[in-house]
Amino acid sequence: MSFYTSLSGLQAMQNDMSVISHNLANVATGGFKKSRTDFADVIASNVSTSPTKMVGSGVVVKANRQQFSEGTLSSTANSLDLAVSGEGFFAVKTAATDGNIVYTRNGGFQVDKNRYVVDAQGSQLQVYPVDSSGNVTATGLDGLIGLQLPETSGTPIATSAVDLKLNLSSTAKLPGGTFDRSLASTYNNSTATTVFDQSGNAMTMTSYYVRRTANAGSPATSSWDVYSFIGSQQLTTNGGADDHTTLNFNAQGALTSGASASYDPFTPIGSVQTQTLALDLAGSTQFATPFSVDERSQDGRSIGQLAGVSVGETGVITASFSNGDTIPLGKVALANFTTPAGLRQLGSSYWEATGVSGNAKVGSAGENGFGKLMSGTLEGSNVDITEELVNLIAAQRNFQANAKALDTAAQISQSIFNIRA
């Protein structure tokens, strides 16, 4: 009987060393949760056996129980690296055609070729759909969707008006010669404003300011000519009769006329659509201070290109675009279980629900029963190398002790076999 008792000890310790080895092998695996072997003694008895004379029959492995303590958190520069500080799992849909939802603590996410947010195995991060204000519009597992980043945002709008508020220096001298944009000596100052055509393509509107008169008489007045170009294309007024507009200032430096110029329709280079444009300089002044641009605006816009993604503490994922748009895309869903230790390990830091774990309870970061969501952070393994090595030494010693007991039983048996009548 002692043979089987020692054998059960050897098998149990071999299982324990396998579990410890598995823990050590995954010390660098993101989101990995270590396991611990639980043992139980084996006692064979019946109603006629005296409790004081019962002898044990060995040991049995009761369970390899997962330990869901939090792993080490480390900061990264990627906003899609997510970690849950506290309770909860990320829900992901596997890359298979009929992919199932599984759960993970490894929040190292990236963007695939189809712009879905996926993990290293290609499984899609599941989120709640939200409206334009970031409010959740569906709940439960059936309401989850894969997070996909849009490439663009908005529709293009051609610029029809440019508003500038300037100060043209009253001490500026009259430039010499006929205006020539290639000769800086023929104008005093210039401004460059980005405008857009019908397709949202950016163009540069450059306006040149040329002081023409400086009357010191009574009343003291001053005038400036304004020449405007879209790229190399000059804008005209009055059906092409004038290639510039004129600003007039009084002695106090206030603009008295010429505040608005409506340019003739033009076709931007590379476009087939005609466009109109107005320049509004209302509020501009002529003081003794240096030339300055106090305000600048235009009413056109391009199609926004995706510029970045951020994740808030509540899990709302927001995309920002080059045209200034910010759009909420979804809210990260977290799952929790009544008995996490009952989850079935699938490998790749995945788990699936079982009858022991109970069904997934889905919620959001910060809600009751769910931890805090951290962006730009990854959770590492919860394996403590020192602790595991000590456990490994103890398991090895226990294995050797059981082997010694087995050897001793063998020697006793041999002695019995050697007895002669």
Secondary structure, 3 states (H helix, E strand, C coil): CHHHHHHHHHHHHHHHHHHHHHHHHCCCCCCCCCEEEEEEEEECCCCCCCHHHCCEEEEEEEEEEECCCCCCEEECCCCCEEEEECCCEEEEECCCCCCCEEEECCCECEECCCCEEECCCCCEEEEECECCCCCECCCCHHHCEECECCCEECCCECCCEEEEEEECCCCCCCCCCCCCCCCHHHCCEEEEEEEECCCCCEEEEEEEEEEEEEECCCCCEEEEEEEEEECCEECCECCCCECCEEEEECCCCEEEECCEEEEEEECCCCCCCCEEEEEECCCCECCCCCCEEEEEEECCECCEEEEEEEECCCCEEEEEECCCCEEEEEEECEEECCCHHHCEEEECCEEECCCCCCCCEEECCCCCCCCEEEECEEECCCCCHHHHHHHHHHHHHHHHHHHHHHHHHHHHHHHHHCCCC
